[in-house]
């Protein structure tokens, strides 16, 4: 059985990840958060939000500046 990964609209996804719009788009531009497109609309997969949050907790706090 295949599980379906929920798609969140980009604004909702950024909020779930604790990001404001500007910072969210910066993370997308830097390649740290991946989006999917459906026509003109942008979405973020639920698994991608979880991966992004997990990557933040795995990061070395001394490197954040």
DAMOMO-V830704 format. One record per backbone hydrogen bond with DSSP energy under -1.0 kcal/mol. CO is the residue of the C=O (numbers start at 1). NH is the residue of the N-H. E is the energy in kcal/mol with one decimal. If there is no record, write none. Layout:
((CO & NH & E) (CO & NH & E))
//
This chain:
((6 & 46 & -2.4) (8 & 44 & -2.3) (9 & 13 & -2.7) (10 & 14 & -2.5) (11 & 15 & -1.9) (12 & 16 & -2.3) (13 & 17 & -1.9) (14 & 19 & -3.4) (15 & 18 & -1.2) (20 & 24 & -2.8) (21 & 25 & -2.6) (22 & 26 & -1.8) (23 & 27 & -2.3) (24 & 28 & -2.0) (25 & 29 & -2.6) (26 & 30 & -2.0) (27 & 32 & -2.0) (27 & 33 & -1.2) (28 & 31 & -1.2) (36 & 43 & -3.0) (38 & 41 & -1.7) (41 & 38 & -2.6) (42 & 10 & -1.5) (43 & 36 & -2.9) (44 & 8 & -2.7) (45 & 49 & -1.9) (46 & 50 & -2.1) (47 & 51 & -2.3) (48 & 52 & -2.5) (49 & 53 & -2.4) (50 & 54 & -2.6) (51 & 55 & -2.3) (52 & 56 & -1.6) (53 & 57 & -1.7) (54 & 58 & -1.3) (60 & 63 & -1.9))
//
